[in-house]
């Protein structure tokens, strides 16, 4: 009796909705949705019709059933997190069928920011993209600059000589301080120095989904100023299928690595976790340019149809032998001499750890409106030890004539009148830096038919502590009669001979819009207003203290026109501005440099009548670039062709003045006006199988228009 009653209730549950739907003119939709590969049911899959605003979700067993009040010819969409979307007519869905969906990686829109990236036939910018499939065909065990060096107008060099360690990238002849770098939309250039330390991102390419390089002002409308170009990396999309990987590699120069990676797949229908850990070691090409890295990448994601949340962390400690000194030109012809490294003789080394923490969210309020935001927290602590036996005692504040306060007062408890100090070979200096940076990057996106608008904020704060001390060596202080001498403390017992703090606030607001005027013509307009402020404070001994504010307004306009389906032309006119590095204003770590070597002083107006600096009147000024680009792109499945011309009018470009500091880096100053122009060409053809043929070339002209 009980079994008969259950059968009757089940029959009624099926029959009653059909009777009701037929009475009110509705169509009964019913069926089940399954994974095409595994055959498992997919719960919480969505079946909907946008115009009618009707739909439903599958239950825990993958079944759906609802009344649809549209017509049988209407198309309904079936979608689920981690699967390719499908469209089917209502007539088919009115029959009890099994719908199979294909798994795919989850494209997390909150970090793949469309407005930051070029799109084929729509974006009026000069760019190149490298997909994950292309990355797999290249050597991603080296740093990113070596991978990008085959792109137009890009060059790189490696201090260690093997692409592992300190590597440097230039685009259109501009160094990486003028290249804006973002990972998941998070700015990566050092706020004080503008530099990008690729060594901190070694092994990250194994966790990257794609890379896009934009040349010129590009479309990076927040973050560091893009002058030479911008680089945008997006980390791996989540996969619905579990993955496990253990890998070991061996290479030249005793390079070896061991890595393990786990991807959980979709857990409890809404969660995904990915973890990668690796150890990399290399002797380097040059003598003493060894590297030892430990790296991790961890990500956790939570996914709902209209809301996504993603937490990412990556980093790891590193220790390496430095190789920043160059070699004599004659050494290049000798296979052994060209491996020489002066830093190896003194045992110059570095230790650093810079973990990154990111939280991204995306909330789709409607088909037209969405809100994304990113929170970031980056720390960085480390030191480098380098030879200090070249320095005079005054450099370490060990004589009486260095300002009013010296280390002699602290190293002289007996009150003896020391007059000199002897520096021994083997003296090592330790330079320490501690960085903290946090920020909030909210943005709102609106899409309506042919118009798309993105508006957002960039709010970041960075602070740092710098100090230097004598780490090792035998140093003696002498009295005037040389009857008493005492050793200088080193290492933990030593006092810092320089120490200062710095901070930087960054606030900007931006608006990016794109409008498809016709089927072939797309217009783009952007505007960014930025305010930045340096603060230098708490300097020991000299007590220099200043703040420097900057305000920039950067517009950008462009258009793209489709000549044919796969061929388009574009043009854009952009303006971007960049504040100088903090060290362009004052290099506090070198403030004790003897005058006979070229005294290091604050780079501000000095009033000889008062003997004071006017910190409201800096001698170095912000750079401003006006960039015009015009180009052609042809893109098919098997071939890509790109040709473009650029014209870059630079005001106050900070250039080398012909001098070098003691690390071999150029001493710089403003040039009133410079001009950079050139033509870039690239061609790529996919032949049968896996063979890919590609080439690129560029010709440029760079000149001083006014420089005094």
C-alpha positions in Angstrom: 0.0 0.0 0.0 2.8 2.4 0.9 4.7 1.6 -2.3 1.6 2.2 -4.4 1.1 5.6 -2.6 4.7 6.7 -3.4 4.2 5.8 -7.1 1.0 7.7 -7.2 2.7 10.8 -5.7 5.6 10.6 -8.1 3.2 10.3 -11.0 1.2 13.3 -9.8 4.4 15.3 -9.4 5.1 14.7 -13.1 1.6 15.0 -14.4 0.3 18.0 -12.4 2.9 20.6 -13.7 2.2 19.4 -17.2 -1.6 19.9 -16.8 -1.1 23.3 -15.2 1.3 24.4 -17.9 -1.0 23.4 -20.7 -3.9 25.3 -19.1 -1.9 28.6 -18.8 -0.1 28.3 -22.1 3.3 27.6 -20.6 5.9 25.1 -21.9 7.1 22.6 -19.3 10.9 22.4 -19.4 12.4 19.2 -18.0 15.6 17.1 -18.2 19.0 16.6 -16.6 22.4 18.1 -17.1 25.6 16.0 -16.9 29.4 16.3 -17.3 30.2 15.1 -20.9 33.5 13.5 -19.7 32.5 11.9 -16.4 28.8 11.5 -16.9 28.3 13.0 -13.4 25.3 15.2 -12.7 25.9 18.9 -12.5 24.0 20.6 -9.7 23.1 24.3 -9.7 23.5 24.6 -13.5 21.4 27.5 -14.7 18.8 27.3 -17.6 17.4 30.7 -18.5 16.0 33.0 -21.3 17.3 36.5 -20.9 14.6 38.4 -22.7 11.8 36.6 -20.9 13.7 36.8 -17.6 12.7 33.2 -16.9 14.7 30.2 -15.8 15.7 27.7 -13.2 18.5 25.7 -11.7 19.2 22.0 -11.5 18.9 20.2 -8.2 21.6 18.1 -6.5 21.0 15.2 -8.9 21.3 17.4 -12.0 17.5 17.5 -12.8 15.5 20.6 -13.7 11.8 21.3 -14.2 10.0 24.6 -14.7 7.3 26.4 -16.7 8.4 28.6 -19.5 6.0 31.3 -20.8 7.8 32.1 -24.1 7.7 30.4 -27.4 9.1 27.1 -28.6 11.4 28.8 -31.1 13.1 30.9 -28.3 16.7 30.0 -27.5 17.6 29.3 -23.9 21.1 29.3 -22.3 22.5 26.5 -20.2 25.5 27.4 -18.1 27.4 26.1 -15.0 30.6 27.1 -13.3 33.5 25.4 -14.9 31.7 24.4 -18.1 31.3 25.7 -21.6 28.0 27.5 -22.1 25.3 26.0 -24.5 22.2 27.4 -26.2 19.3 25.2 -27.1 15.7 26.0 -28.5 12.8 25.7 -26.0 11.2 23.1 -28.2 14.1 20.6 -27.4 14.1 21.5 -23.7 10.4 20.7 -23.5 11.3 17.0 -24.0 12.9 15.0 -21.3 16.5 14.9 -22.5 20.0 14.7 -21.1 22.1 17.8 -21.8 25.9 17.3 -21.6 28.3 20.2 -20.9 32.0 20.3 -21.7 34.3 21.2 -18.8 36.5 24.2 -19.2 38.9 26.3 -17.1 37.2 29.0 -15.1 37.9 32.4 -16.5 37.9 34.6 -13.4 36.8 38.0 -14.8 37.7 39.9 -11.7 41.4 39.6 -12.5 41.2 39.4 -16.3 40.4 43.0 -16.6 39.0 43.6 -20.2 39.7 47.3 -20.2 43.4 46.8 -19.5 43.9 44.3 -22.3 43.9 44.7 -26.1 41.2 43.0 -28.1 41.5 42.0 -31.7 39.8 44.4 -34.1 38.6 46.6 -31.2 41.5 48.1 -29.3 43.5 50.9 -30.9 46.8 50.0 -29.3 50.0 48.2 -30.3 50.3 44.9 -28.5 51.4 41.3 -28.6 49.9 38.4 -26.7 51.3 35.1 -25.5 48.8 32.4 -24.6 49.4 29.5 -22.2 49.7 27.1 -25.2 52.5 29.3 -26.5 54.1 29.4 -23.1 54.3 25.6 -23.0 56.4 25.6 -26.1 59.0 28.0 -24.6 61.6 27.8 -21.8 59.7 29.2 -18.9 62.3 28.1 -16.4 64.1 31.4 -17.0 62.9 35.0 -16.0 60.2 36.7 -18.0 62.5 39.2 -19.9 64.3 36.4 -21.8 60.9 35.1 -22.9 59.7 38.5 -24.1 62.9 39.4 -25.9 61.7 37.9 -29.2 58.8 40.5 -29.4 59.2 43.6 -31.5 61.4 46.4 -30.0 62.2 44.3 -26.9 65.7 43.4 -25.7 67.0 42.0 -22.5 70.2 41.1 -20.7 71.0 38.9 -17.7 73.7 39.8 -15.1 74.2 36.1 -14.4 74.4 35.3 -18.1 71.8 32.5 -18.1 68.4 34.3 -17.7 68.2 33.4 -14.0 68.9 36.1 -11.4 68.8 39.8 -12.2 67.5 40.3 -15.7 66.6 43.6 -17.4 64.1 44.4 -20.1 63.9 47.4 -22.5 61.0 48.2 -24.8 61.6 50.7 -27.6 64.9 51.5 -25.8 63.2 52.5 -22.6 64.4 50.6 -19.5 62.0 48.7 -17.3 61.5 51.6 -14.9 59.3 53.0 -17.7 57.5 49.8 -18.4 54.3 49.3 -16.4 54.0 45.7 -15.0 50.8 44.2 -13.6 50.0 40.8 -12.4 46.3 40.1 -12.1 45.8 43.9 -12.4 48.1 44.5 -9.4 50.9 47.1 -10.1 54.4 45.5 -9.6 56.8 48.4 -10.1 58.6 49.5 -6.9 56.8 52.7 -5.8 60.0 54.5 -4.8 62.3 53.2 -7.6 59.9 52.4 -10.4 62.0 49.3 -11.1 60.7 45.8 -11.6 62.8 43.1 -9.9 62.1 40.0 -12.1 64.1 37.8 -9.8 61.3 38.1 -7.3 58.9 36.4 -9.8 61.0 33.5 -10.9 58.9 30.3 -11.5 55.7 32.4 -11.6 55.4 31.7 -15.4 54.4 28.1 -14.5 51.3 29.6 -12.9 50.5 32.1 -15.7 47.6 31.8 -18.1 48.7 34.5 -20.6 50.9 37.5 -21.0 50.1 40.6 -23.0 52.7 43.2 -23.9 51.5 46.6 -25.0 54.1 49.0 -26.5 53.9 52.7 -26.0 51.4 54.3 -23.7 49.2 51.2 -24.1 46.0 51.0 -22.2 47.2 50.8 -18.6 45.2 53.7 -17.2 46.3 53.2 -13.6 49.4 51.9 -11.8 52.9 52.9 -12.9 53.2 55.1 -16.0 53.5 53.2 -19.2 56.1 54.9 -21.4 58.1 52.2 -23.1 55.1 49.8 -22.7 53.1 47.8 -20.3 53.1 44.1 -19.4 50.0 42.4 -18.0 50.1 38.8 -16.7 47.1 36.8 -15.6 47.6 33.8 -13.5 46.1 30.3 -14.2 42.4 29.9 -14.6 40.8 27.3 -12.3 40.1 23.9 -13.7 37.1 21.8 -12.8 39.1 18.6 -13.1 41.7 17.6 -10.4 45.4 17.8 -11.5 48.5 16.5 -9.9 52.0 17.1 -11.2 55.6 16.4 -9.9 58.4 17.7 -12.1 62.2 17.8 -12.0 64.5 19.5 -14.5 68.2 19.7 -15.2 69.9 22.2 -17.3 73.2 23.9 -18.2 75.3 25.7 -15.6 74.2 23.1 -13.1 70.7 24.4 -13.1 68.2 22.1 -11.5 64.6 22.4 -10.1 62.0 20.3 -8.3 58.4 21.3 -8.3 55.0 19.9 -7.2 51.6 21.2 -8.1 48.1 20.2 -7.0 44.8 21.4 -8.4 41.7 20.3 -6.4 39.2 20.6 -9.3 35.7 21.9 -8.3 35.0 21.1 -4.7 31.5 21.1 -3.2 30.3 22.7 -6.5 31.7 26.1 -5.7 35.3 25.9 -4.5 38.7 25.4 -6.1 42.2 25.2 -4.7 45.6 25.3 -6.5 49.0 25.0 -4.8 52.5 24.9 -6.4 55.8 24.7 -4.6 59.3 24.6 -6.1 63.0 24.8 -5.4 65.4 26.1 -8.0 69.2 26.3 -7.9 71.8 27.3 -10.5 75.5 28.1 -10.6 75.0 30.8 -13.3 77.1 31.4 -16.3 79.4 33.9 -14.7 81.7 33.1 -11.8 80.0 33.2 -8.4 76.5 34.1 -9.9 74.7 31.3 -8.2 71.0 31.3 -7.3 68.9 29.5 -4.7 65.2 30.0 -4.7 62.2 28.6 -2.9 58.9 29.5 -4.4 55.2 29.0 -3.8 52.0 29.9 -5.5 48.6 29.3 -3.8 45.1 30.2 -4.9 41.6 29.6 -3.6 38.4 30.4 -5.5 34.7 30.6 -4.6 32.3 30.7 -7.5 28.6 31.5 -7.8 26.7 32.4 -11.0 26.8 36.1 -10.2 29.6 36.3 -7.6 33.2 35.2 -7.6 35.9 35.5 -5.0 39.6 34.6 -5.4 42.5 34.7 -2.9 46.1 34.5 -4.3 49.4 34.4 -2.6 52.9 33.9 -4.1 56.5 34.5 -3.3 59.4 32.7 -1.5 62.8 33.5 -0.1 65.8 33.7 -2.4 69.6 33.9 -1.9 72.0 34.6 -4.7 75.5 35.7 -5.6 75.6 39.1 -7.1 77.1 39.9 -10.5 76.3 43.6 -11.1 79.8 44.6 -12.2 80.6 44.5 -15.9 83.7 43.3 -17.6 86.3 44.9 -19.9 85.4 44.9 -23.6 88.5 42.8 -24.4 87.3 40.0 -22.1 84.5 39.2 -24.5 86.7 37.3 -26.9 88.1 35.0 -24.2 85.7 32.1 -23.3 86.9 32.1 -19.7 87.6 35.8 -19.0 84.1 36.8 -20.1 82.8 34.8 -17.2 84.7 37.0 -14.7 82.7 38.6 -11.9 84.4 41.1 -9.7 81.5 40.7 -7.1 82.5 37.1 -6.7 86.0 38.0 -5.4 84.5 39.9 -2.4 81.6 37.5 -1.9 78.8 39.9 -2.7 75.5 38.2 -1.9 71.8 39.0 -1.5 68.9 37.6 0.5 65.3 38.8 -0.1 61.7 37.7 0.5 58.7 39.4 -1.0 55.4 37.6 -0.5 52.3 38.9 -2.3 48.7 38.6 -1.1 45.7 39.5 -3.3 42.0 39.2 -2.8 39.8 39.7 -5.9 36.0 39.8 -6.1 33.5 40.2 -9.0 29.8 40.8 -8.5 27.5 40.8 -11.5 24.5 43.0 -10.4 22.8 42.5 -13.8 23.7 41.8 -17.4 24.8 45.3 -17.8 26.4 46.2 -14.5 29.2 44.6 -12.5 31.5 45.6 -9.7 35.1 44.3 -9.3 37.6 45.1 -6.6 41.1 44.0 -5.7 42.8 44.2 -2.3 46.6 43.9 -2.2 49.2 43.5 0.5 52.9 43.2 -0.4 55.8 42.9 2.0 59.5 42.8 1.2 62.5 42.3 3.5 66.1 41.6 2.7 69.7 42.8 2.3 72.6 42.7 0.1 76.2 42.4 1.3 78.9 44.0 -0.8 82.6 45.0 -0.7 83.3 48.1 1.4 87.1 48.0 1.5 87.2 50.8 -1.1 85.6 53.3 1.3 87.3 56.0 3.3 86.6 56.1 7.1 84.5 59.2 6.7 82.1 57.2 4.5 81.2 55.2 7.6 81.1 58.4 9.8 84.3 57.4 11.5 85.9 60.8 11.5 85.1 64.0 13.2 84.3 66.1 10.2 81.2 64.4 9.0 78.4 66.8 10.1 77.7 67.2 13.8 77.1 63.6 14.7 79.3 60.6 14.0 79.6 57.0 15.0 82.8 58.0 16.9 80.7 59.2 19.7 79.0 55.9 20.1 82.2 53.8 19.7 84.2 56.0 22.1 83.0 55.4 25.7 86.4 56.4 27.1 86.1 59.8 25.5 89.4 59.5 23.7 90.1 61.8 20.8 90.2 59.4 17.8 91.5 61.0 14.7 91.6 58.3 12.1 90.5 54.8 11.1 92.1 52.1 9.1 90.0 50.1 6.6 91.0 46.5 6.0 90.5 44.5 2.8 87.5 42.3 3.2 85.2 44.9 4.8 81.6 44.1 3.9 78.7 46.5 3.9 75.1 45.3 4.5 72.3 47.4 3.0 68.9 46.5 4.3 65.5 47.4 3.1 62.0 46.7 4.5 58.9 47.4 2.4 55.2 47.4 3.1 52.5 48.2 0.6 48.8 47.9 0.6 46.1 49.1 -1.7 42.5 48.9 -2.9 41.5 48.9 -6.5 37.7 49.1 -7.0 36.1 49.5 -10.4 32.6 49.5 -11.8 31.8 48.2 -15.3 28.7 49.1 -17.4 27.9 47.5 -20.8 24.9 48.5 -22.9 24.6 47.4 -26.5 27.5 49.1 -28.2 28.8 51.1 -25.2 31.2 49.8 -22.5 32.4 52.0 -19.6 34.8 51.2 -16.8 35.3 53.7 -13.9 37.5 53.1 -10.9 39.9 54.1 -8.2 43.5 53.3 -7.4 44.4 53.8 -3.7 47.9 52.6 -2.6 50.2 53.3 0.3 53.8 52.3 0.5 56.4 52.7 3.2 60.0 51.6 3.7 62.9 51.5 6.1 66.5 51.6 4.8 69.7 51.2 6.7 73.4 50.3 6.1 76.1 49.0 8.5 79.5 47.4 8.5 78.7 43.7 8.4 82.2 42.2 8.6 85.9 43.2 8.5 88.7 44.4 10.7 88.6 48.1 11.3 90.7 50.0 13.8 90.3 53.5 15.3 93.5 55.4 16.3 94.2 58.2 18.8 96.2 61.2 17.8 99.3 59.6 19.4 98.5 56.2 18.1 98.9 54.8 21.6 95.4 53.3 21.7 93.3 51.6 19.1 90.0 49.8 19.2 88.2 47.5 16.8 84.9 48.7 15.3 81.9 46.5 16.0 80.5 44.6 13.1 77.4 42.7 12.3 74.6 42.7 14.8 76.7 44.8 17.2 77.4 47.5 14.6 75.5 50.8 14.5 73.9 51.9 11.1 76.0 54.6 9.4 72.8 55.6 7.5 69.2 55.0 8.2 66.0 56.7 6.9 62.3 56.1 6.2 60.3 56.8 3.1 56.6 56.6 2.1 54.5 57.2 -0.9 50.7 57.7 -1.3 49.1 57.1 -4.6 45.5 58.0 -5.4 43.9 58.1 -8.9 40.5 58.1 -10.5 39.9 57.0 -14.1 37.3 56.5 -16.7 37.6 54.2 -19.7 35.0 54.1 -22.4 34.6 52.3 -25.7 31.8 52.8 -28.2 31.1 50.8 -31.4 30.0 53.6 -33.7 29.4 51.2 -36.6 29.9 47.5 -37.2 33.4 48.3 -38.3 34.4 51.5 -36.4 35.1 51.5 -32.6 36.0 54.6 -30.6 38.0 54.7 -27.4 38.4 57.5 -24.8 40.1 57.5 -21.4 40.9 60.0 -18.7 43.0 59.5 -15.6 43.5 62.1 -12.8 46.3 61.1 -10.4 47.8 62.5 -7.2 51.0 61.1 -5.7 53.2 62.2 -2.8 56.6 61.2 -1.6 57.6 61.6 2.0 61.2 61.3 3.2 61.7 61.4 7.0 63.5 60.1 10.1 67.0 60.3 8.6 69.7 59.6 11.2 72.6 62.1 11.5 71.6 64.6 8.8 67.9 64.7 9.5 66.8 65.6 6.0 63.0 65.8 5.8 60.8 66.6 2.9 57.5 65.9 1.1 56.9 66.1 -2.6 53.3 66.2 -4.1 52.5 65.5 -7.8 49.3 65.9 -9.8 48.8 64.5 -13.3 45.9 64.5 -15.8 46.4 61.9 -18.5 43.9 61.7 -21.5 43.9 59.1 -24.2 41.9 58.8 -27.5 41.8 56.1 -30.2 39.9 54.5 -32.9 39.9 51.1 -34.6 38.4 50.3 -38.0 37.8 46.8 -39.5 38.8 46.8 -43.1 38.0 43.1 -43.5 36.8 40.5 -41.0 40.4 39.6 -40.0 42.1 42.9 -40.8 41.9 46.2 -39.0 43.7 49.6 -38.7 44.0 51.7 -35.6 45.3 55.0 -34.3 45.6 56.5 -30.9 46.9 59.7 -29.2 47.9 59.4 -25.5 49.5 61.4 -22.8 51.2 60.0 -19.7 53.2 61.4 -16.9 55.8 60.0 -14.5 57.3 61.4 -11.3 61.1 60.9 -10.8 62.5 58.2 -8.6 63.0 59.1 -5.0 66.7 58.7 -5.5 66.6 61.3 -8.2 65.8 63.8 -5.4 68.1 62.4 -2.7 70.2 59.3 -2.4 70.5 59.1 1.4 72.5 55.9 1.4 75.3 57.8 -0.3 75.1 61.0 1.6 78.5 60.4 3.3 80.3 60.1 0.0 83.4 62.4 0.2 83.3 65.6 -1.7 86.4 64.7 -3.7 84.4 61.7 -5.1 81.4 63.8 -6.0 79.4 64.8 -3.0 75.8 63.4 -2.8 73.4 66.2 -1.7 69.6 66.7 -1.9 68.7 67.6 -5.5 66.9 70.8 -4.6 67.5 74.6 -4.9 70.2 75.6 -2.4 70.1 79.1 -1.0 73.7 80.2 -0.5 72.6 83.2 1.6 70.9 81.0 4.2 72.8 77.7 3.7 69.5 75.8 3.4 67.7 73.8 0.8 64.3 74.8 -0.5 62.5 71.5 -0.7 59.6 73.1 -2.6 61.9 73.7 -5.5 63.4 70.4 -6.8 66.0 70.4 -9.5 64.6 67.4 -11.3 61.1 67.5 -12.8 58.4 64.9 -13.8 58.4 63.4 -17.3 55.6 63.9 -19.7 55.1 61.9 -22.9 52.8 62.5 -25.8 52.5 59.3 -27.8 50.9 58.9 -31.3 50.5 55.4 -32.8 49.0 54.2 -36.1 49.0 50.6 -37.2 47.6 47.6 -39.1 46.7 44.2 -37.8 45.9 41.0 -39.7 45.0 38.0 -37.5 43.8 34.6 -38.7 44.0 31.1 -37.2 47.3 30.3 -38.9 48.9 33.7 -39.4 49.4 37.1 -37.7 50.8 40.3 -39.3 51.3 43.6 -37.5 52.8 46.9 -38.8 52.8 50.1 -36.9 54.5 53.6 -36.6 55.0 55.4 -33.4 55.9 59.0 -32.6 56.9 59.9 -29.0 57.4 63.5 -28.0 59.0 63.5 -24.5 59.2 66.5 -22.2 61.7 66.4 -19.3 62.9 62.9 -20.0 65.3 61.8 -17.3 68.5 60.7 -19.1 72.0 59.8 -18.3 74.4 62.7 -18.0 77.5 60.6 -18.8 78.5 59.8 -15.2 78.2 56.5 -13.3 77.7 55.8 -9.7 79.9 53.3 -7.8 77.6 50.4 -8.8 78.0 51.3 -12.5 74.5 52.8 -12.9 74.1 56.1 -14.8 73.7 59.4 -13.0 70.7 61.2 -14.5 69.1 64.5 -15.1 66.3 66.1 -17.2 66.5 66.7 -20.9 64.0 69.4 -21.9 62.8 67.7 -25.0 63.6 64.4 -26.8 61.9 62.7 -29.7 61.5 58.9 -30.3 60.0 57.5 -33.5 60.0 54.2 -35.3 58.4 51.5 -37.3 57.7 48.0 -36.0 56.8 44.9 -38.0 56.0 41.3 -36.9 54.9 38.2 -38.7 53.9 34.8 -37.5 52.8 31.7 -39.4 51.6 28.4 -38.0 52.6 25.6 -40.4 51.3 22.1 -40.4 51.8 20.3 -37.2 53.6 22.1 -34.4 56.1 24.1 -36.5 55.7 27.9 -36.0 57.6 30.4 -38.1 57.9 34.0 -36.9 60.0 37.1 -37.4 60.0 40.7 -36.3 62.0 43.9 -36.9 62.0 47.5 -35.8 63.7 50.7 -36.9 63.9 53.7 -34.6 65.3 57.2 -34.4 66.0 58.8 -31.0 67.3 62.3 -30.7 67.7 65.2 -28.3 65.7 68.2 -29.5 66.7 70.4 -26.5 69.1 69.5 -23.7 71.4 71.6 -21.7 
